[in-house]
Every structure is written in structure tokens, then in C-alpha cells.
Amino acid sequence: MSETKNEPVRRTIEIEETTNLYLFVPLSHWLVPRLAFLKITPNMVSLTGIAFGIAAAVSYYNYTDYRFALLGFLLMGICHVLDGADGALARYTNNQSEFGKVIDGICDYIIYIAVYVALTLALVPLYGPEIWYIL
């Protein structure tokens, strides 16, 4: 009986978002060997992603100044690159773990909650506290 190699599950090209396909995934893959060379762990990458995500949330909170909106967009892009790099780094270094998968998922939730809360807080003066129902 031949052994089959466990390949990571990937989305098919038909459902992959264009920005992921042509920007975030290539940047993540470019970054992975450099992170491995520096002995940076996948969990360190995940936690760094949180820092960029929270910084993006703070920037989005100040969205009325277009510079903050652009900065938030840039920081969120870096966050997406790091989110792709953590799992790719884990596979590249054969450093996968269930704990790492959980950390990655928790980091994603923290980032998205931070962004949604920041945007909602920024919109309360315009739309009132009822905007929380949309969140």
C-alpha cells in the first residue's frame, strides 16, 4: 500500500478571493522562508497579526481622516499576510499543532471583533447607539 502525503486543504481557484490569490498568499509565501531563517515561530506570527489587527481597528476608528482610513487598510493587509504566513510557516517548518490552530482561530476572532467594535464606536455619534444592533 502506498502512503499518501497529507496536503493542506486549499480553496479552489474559483472561490478564492482575488486579493488573496494575487496579493496576500504570494506575499505570505515570500515571507515564510525569511521567518523560518529568523527562527520565528508560527504562534509568534499569529500574535504579531493581532497587534497589526488592533492597530488597524484604532485607525479605522479615526476613519474620518482619510490618512487613518488608508493606514487601517494597509495594516489590515499586513494582518492578512501574517494570517496566511502563520499556517504556511507551520507547514514549512513542520511545526503544526492543535494549539497553534486554536491560537490562529482566536487571533482571527480578536482582530475582527476589534475592527467591528472600533467601526461601530466611530459610527455611534452619527447614527446613535442603535448602530450596535447592526454589529
N, C-alpha and C positions, 0 to 999 in steps of 0.2 A: 504494500500500500504506500503510495507516495504522500509525502507531507505537503500540506498547503500552508503557504505563508499568510499570516494574518495581516491583511492590508487595512489601513484606516478607511472607514466609511466616508465617502465624499459625496457631496451633492452632484447630480449630473449637470452638465454644462447648460442644459436647457432651463434649469431653475436657479442657477447661480446668479446672484446679482452682478451686474456689470462692474461696479466698483470693486467688489470682492475679486472677481475674475481677473481684472486687468490692473488693479492697483494694490489692494490690501494683501492679497495672497502672494503676489510676486515680491512685494516688499518684506513680508514675513519670511518668505523662503530665503531671501537675500540676507536677512538679519540672523537667521538661525546659526549658521556656522560661526559667525562672529561672536554670538553669545556663548556658544559651546567653547570656543577658544578661550574666552574670558572666564570660563567656569561658572557662568551664571546659570542658576537652576530654573526650571520651568515655573516653580512656585514664586520665585523672585520676579519673574516676568509678569505673572498674573497680578501680584501685589503692586508692581510698578504701574500696571494698567489701571488699577484703582486710583492711584494718585493722578494720572492723566484724566481719568473719567471725572473725578471730583473737581479738578481744575476746570474741565470743560463745563461742568454744571455751574460753577461760580461765574464763568464767563457768560454762559447763556442767561444767567440771572440778570446780567447787565446788558442784555441784547439790544437795548435802545441805542447804545453806542455801537455803531457798525464794526468798530475795531474789536470789541469784545465778542460780537457775534462771529466774526471771522476767526478770532483766536479760538473760540469754542469749537468751531468747525474743524480747525487744524488739530486741536487737542483730541477731539473725538476720533479723528482719522488715525492719529498715533495710537490711541486706545484700541482701535480695530486691528491695527497692525500687530500690536502686542498680544491681543487676544488670539490672533492666528498663530503667532510665533510661539506661545507657551506650549500648545499641544504639539506643534511641529518639532520644537526643541526636545520635548519629552520623547518623541519617537526617534529623533536623530541621535540622542544620547542614550537611548534605551532606558530612560528614567521615568517610565509611566507608572502611575499608581492610582488606586481608587481615591486616595486622599487628594491627589493632585486634580483629579476630575471634579471632585466636590469643591475644592478651592476655586477652580476655574469657574464653575457654575455660580458659586456665591459671589465671586468678584463681578461677574456679568450682572447679576441682580442688583448689587450695590450701586454699580455705575448707572444702570437705567433708572433705578429709584431716585438717585441723586439728581439726574438730569430732569426727570419728570417733576420732582418736587421743586427744583430751582425754577423751572419754567412756570409752574403753577404759582409759586410765590410771586414771581415777577408780573404775572397777569392779574393777580388779585386787585391791585389798585384800579385796573381798567374795567374789570368785569365783576368785581365783588367776590365775596367768599364762596358764592355758588360755583365758581370755576373748579373748586375741589371735586365736585360731583363728576366732572369730565375726566379727572385724573384716573 
